[in-house]
Amino acid sequence: MRARIPLIHGPTPIVRSKALSSMLGVELYIKRDDTTGGAEAGNKLRKLEFLLGDAIDRRATCVITCGGTQSNHARATAIAAAGLGLRCILFLRMGDAEGRPEHIGNMLLDRLVGAEIRPTTAQEYRDRTRIMTDAAHALEDAGERPYLIQEGGSNGLGALGYVEAMRETRLQLDHGIAGGGIAFDVIAHACGSGGTAAGTVLGAGESDVAAQVWSFAVSDNRHHFEQIIARIIDEARALDPSLTREARLVVDDGAKGPAYAVMSEEQRAFLVRVARTSGILLDPSYTGKAMFGLAQAVARGAIPRGARVLFLHTGGLPGLLAQGPNFEGVL
């Protein structure tokens, strides 16, 4: 039995948006994993139930992880760690023009809960595993017990969080939610580090939730994520050999936009249209690109019109609030 601590407010609801269904041309349901908690909410919290459970089990005193300046994973880890009495160190990748980190969005929340932020250049961040490992060794020498969490919480242990999410979804279907027991044709979600994809592929297959999982890359390319997801699936199966079934994985890299956390003008206008049509708020780094990619896939016929689609809303509101000036031209 894997160590696991309860962090999420679950089961998270599955809602049907008639307005977005009409807008996209599919029977769209949304799994509101943006409501897994309070300020720490999002998909990362499901992974952290297992990762921080393991940290507590190993009597850790400090958690080390990494991400971009507005990392949702870093923010969720910092808040959850504070609640557990763990020190938290964040290695955050700073853009060339960012200079001193600003107290906005996710970074404001990181600082509020006392996380130690160690700014990292883009070049240094490429070697993030070594940098975090070196930091862990230094902490050990100082008498601490550090626990290292990979980018996005994306390893086999973290992926078990979305295996559990799919079991939760199957129970909701069996209780008549979202069509009464009928599996979805497609699960769609944003893919930034591969852990949510790996867990969803395994869980959707094991619990008969959907035939296909469409992972919309928000950075890098399809081949990159196919390799990462395959590795994480192998790691998860090593931890739980009962996970023998899996849904078909489709990695779509057509909606990643100009760069990570950067949307095109068309994508920003789409995000605003979704908000005004449905009241659903998406973020510019993950969910906004994934919903845009879903719309494109339906428009070109890759996902059939009328398909039953479950969209995983993985959160990210603080990242949206940090990008207010970028939306001036489309509001």
N, C-alpha and C positions, 0 to 999 in steps of 0.2 A: 504494500500500500504506500503510494507516494505521499510525502508530507504536503499538506495543503492547508492554507489558512483562508477563512472566509473574508473576502474583500468586496465582492460585487453585490449590488442590490438586484437580486434576480428572483424569478426569471424576468429577463427584460422583455418588454412587450413587442408583439408583432402587429403592425398596423397596416391597413390598406389605404393607399392614397388614390382615390378615384381621379383626382385632378392630374397627378403624375402618370397614372395608368393611361389616361387619355392622351397626355402630352407625348409619352414615349411609345405608345402602341402595344403595351404588354399589360398583363395582369400583375401589377406591381405591389408587393408587400415589402415592408421595411422592418428589419429586426433592429430595434432601437438600442444598440449597444453603446450609444452615446449617453445612455442613462444607467450605466453600470455602477455609478457612484455619484459623488458630488463634484468638486473641482478636479478630482483625480479621474473622472469617468473616461471611458473609451475602451477600445479592444485590449489595450495593454494590461488593464487590470485583471483580465481573465488569465493572462500568462503569469502575472505577478502572484496570483494565488499559489501557483506551484513553485515559482522561482524564489519568492520570499519565504514560502513555507520551507523550502530546502535550506535557505539561509538561516532561518530560526533553528531548524533541526541541527544545523552544524554549529550553532552557538556563535553566529557572526555578530560582530559589533559595528561593522561598516559595510556599506554597499557601494560598489563602483560600477558605473555604466557610462554610456556615451550617446551622442546624437547631434543633430543640428541645433542651431541657436534656438529654434522654436520647436524642439522635439517634444511630441506628445508623450513618448515613452519616458523620456527623462523627467518630465513633470509628474507623470503618474508614479514613477519610482520614488521621486523625492517626497511626494506627499504621503504615499503608503509607508515608506521607510520611517518618516517622522512619527506617524501614528504607532509604529511598532517600537519606537525608541532606538532606531538605528541611525547612525551617522550616514550621510550620503555624499558621495563625490561624483560630480558630473564633468566629463570631458566633452565640451561642446565645440563643434566645428564652426568657426567664424568666417564669414565671407571676407574677401579681400578689402571691401570698402566699408565694412561694419565698424571697425575701430573698437572703441570701448562698448561692451554689451549694454543695451538699453533695458530699463526696467519696464518691459511691456510684455503682454501675452504670456506665454508659457514661462518665459524667463522671470517675469515678475513673481509668478507662483513658486518657481524654484527657490528664489531668494526669500520669499515670505516664510517658507518652512525650514529655512536654514541650510539648504544644500550648499556645499562648497563647489563653486563653478571654476573649472580650470579651462580657460580659453585655449583652443587648439587651431592652428592654421589648417587650411585645406590639405596642404602637403603632409603635415604631421598626422592628420586624421587618417590618411591612407594606411598608416602603421598603428592604428588605434589599439589593436589587440596587444601588441608589445608594450605600448605606452601604459595601458591599464594594468598589464601584468607586472611591469616594473613598479608601478605605484602600489600594487598589492604587496609586493615583496618588501617595499620600504615600510609599509604599515605593519607587516608581520614583524619586522626588525624592531619596530617601536612598541611591540606588545599587543597590537590589535589583531582581530580575526576578520579579515576582509572577505567579502563575497563578490565575485565578479559576474556581472550580467552583460551578455553580449548585446550589440546594437539591436534595438527593437524587442529585446527579450526573445529573439528568434533562434531557438535551438529546440532539440527534441522535447525537453522538459516543458518549456514554455508553450510549445504547440499543443500539449495535452489540454491546455485551457480551451482551445477551440474544438477539440474532440468532445469535451464536456458541453460546450455551447451547442453542438449539434445534437447531443443527447437531450439537452433541454428543449431544443426546437422540436424534436420528434415527439416529446411528451406534450408540447403545446398543440401540435397537429393532431395527436390522438385524442385531445380534449376538445376538438372541434374548431380550433383557431385556424384561420387562414385556409379555409376550404374543407376542413374536416378529414384529416388523415391522408389526404392526397399529397404525394411528394411533389416538390417543385421541379420544374424543368431545369432551372438555372439558379445558382447562387452567385451573386456578383459582389465584388468588394475591391477595395484599393489594396495594392501590394507595394510595400516599401522595403521590407526586409525578409519576407517569405514565411514567417512563422504562422501568421493567421491563415495563409493559404494552405500550408502543410496540414495544420490541424483541421481545417475545414474539409479538405479533400478526404482525409482519413475518417473524420467524424460523419460527414455526409454519406460516405459509402457504408460505414458500419451501422449507422442508424437509419438508413434509407430515407434521407432527407431530400436529396436531389441527385439527378443523373450527372450533372456537369457543374463544375465550379469555374467561373470566369474571374481571373485575377487581373485587374487592370494596373499595369506597372505605372508608377509615378516617377520613376527614374530608371536609368539603365535600360537594357533591352530584353526581349523575350528569352533569348538563349541564356543570358545571365541568371534570370530568375528561375528558369526551368532547372538549372543545375543546383541552385541554392535550395529550392523547394524539395527536390529529390533527396538531397543530403539530409535535410531536416526530417523528412518522412522516414528515412532509414534510422535516424537517431531516435525518433519517437517509437518506432517499432521495436528497437532494441530495448527500450524501457517498458513497453507493453506489447509483447508478441501476439496478443489477441487481436491486434488491429490488422487484420488480413485483407479487408476490403477497402476500396477507395473509389471515389467518384472520378470521372474524367476531368482532367485539368486542362484549361485553356488559358494561356498567358497572352494578354493583349497589350501591346506596347504602343498602340496608336494614339493614345490620349495623354501621354506623359507631359506634353507641353514643352515650352522652351527649355526648362530646367527644373530641377527639384525645387518644390515650393514656389514655382513661378508659373502662372497661368497665362495663356494667350488672351487677347482681348475677347475673342469669341467664347472662350471658356469662362471668363469672368462674367460676360453677359448671360451665359447659360446659368451660372450659379445664381445670379440675381433673379432670373426668370423662374427658376425652381422655387426660390424663397417666396416670390410674390404669387406664384400659382398655388403653392401648397402649404406655406408656412414652415417647410422643412429647411433648416439651415445647414449648409454643407461648408466644408473648409477648402481653402485653395491648394493645400498640399496633397490631400488624400481623397476624401469623399467627393469633392467637387469634380475632380478629374475622373474618378471611377463612374459617377453618374453620367458624365459627359461621354465617356467611353461606351457605357451601356446604350445610351441613345444612338451613338454612331453605329454600334453593332446591330441594333435593330433596324436602323435606316438602310443599311447595306444588305440586310437579309441574313447575316451570320447568326443572329438570334431571331427565330421566327416571330412575327407579329402575333400577339395573343398568347405568347408563352407565359407560364406561371414563373415569375421571377421573385426571388427573395434577395433584397439588397441589404447587405450588412452595413449599417450606419455605425462607423467605428469612432465617431467623435471628432475632436479637433477644434472646438469652438475658440479656445484661447488663441490658436494660430490665426484664425480668421480675424479676430479683434486686433491682432498685431499688424494686419495689412490694410487697415482702413484707407489710407491715402491711395492705394493702388486701385480702388474701386470708384474714385471720383468721376471717372469718365463714363461709367455705366450705370450710375445711380440717378 
